[in-house]
């Protein structure tokens, strides 16, 4: 009997405390997509044909349109992309714009989409 009274008391206290606890709303969860594209031709020059073709293959695998031109002892790799691609998804608004500025400094068009 003592046991059932103790269990009932604990259950009552537990229910009372859980009902009295304030509801905690989680903070809004925002994330920002940093996107880039290169609709105009960008170009890199290489002295080695192996490095030029490796870079061209890398850009093709990333979805870029690529052209390799041989001029004397060096190679020009030109690449562009009309489609927006996500560079990174971050949770900080300031960091997202910092990444977008970095991409712009490298010759890409960049934008930050907010979710």
N, C-alpha and C positions, 0 to 999 in steps of 0.2 A: 504494500500500500504506500509506504514511504517512497518507494522507487517510482511509482506512477505519478505521485504528487510532484516529485522533483522533476521528472521529465516534462510534465505539463507546465510547470513553472518556467523551465528553461525554454520551452517552445513558445510560451506567451511572451517572454522577454525578448526572444529572438525576433518574433513577428512584430512586436512593438518597435524595436530598434530599426528594423528594416523599413517599416512604414514611415518612421519619423526621419529617416535619412533624406536629405535633399536630393532631388534628381540632378544628376550631373550631366549636362549636355556636352558632347564632345565638340572641340573647336572645329570650325569649318576646315575641310581638307582641300587645299588648293594645290594644283600642280601646273607647271608651265612647260610647254613644248617649245624648244628652241629649234627652229627649222631653217634650212638654207637651200639655195639653188644657185646655179651659175648659167644663166641664159646666154651670156656673152662668152666667147672663147677665152679660156685661161690657158697659159702656156708655161711649161717647164722645159729647160734645156739640160741635156745630159751629154757627157763625153763618152760614156760607155753604152754600146747598143744593148747590152744585157740589162743595165739599170733602166734604160729608157723603156724597153719592152716590159720589164717587171712593173714599172710605174703605170704603163698603159694598161696592163692586165688588171692591176689593182683598181684603177679608175673604172674600167669596164665592169668589174665585179660589183662596184658600188652603183652601177646604173648610168654612168656617164657615157656620152658619145665621145669617141676618142679617135684622133688621127695622129700618126707618127710620120714625121718628115725627116729625111736624112740630108744634111747639108755639110759637105766636106767631112770634117772630123767630129761633128757633133750632131745630135738628134734633138728635134723639137717635138714635144708631146703636147698636143692641143686637146682640150677637153671642155665639155659643157653639159649642162643638164637643165631642162626646162621644168622638171617636176620638183616640187617641194619635198625635201627629205628631212626626217627628224634627226637632229644631231644629238640631242640629249633632252631628257625630261628631268626637271628639278623642282624643288618645293619652295625655293626662294625667288621672289620677284626680282630683287636686285641682282642676284647671281645669273638669272636667265638673261637679263639685259646686258650683263657683263660678257657673257658668252656670245651673244648676238653681236656686240661691238667687236669682239675678237674675230669672229667670222667675217665681218665687213672689212676689217683691216687686212684680211687674207684675200680679198677680192670677190667674196661671195655676197649675194643678196641674202639678208637674214631677217627673220621675223620671230616674234614671241607670241604664241597663242596661249590664252589663259583658260583654264578649266577649273 
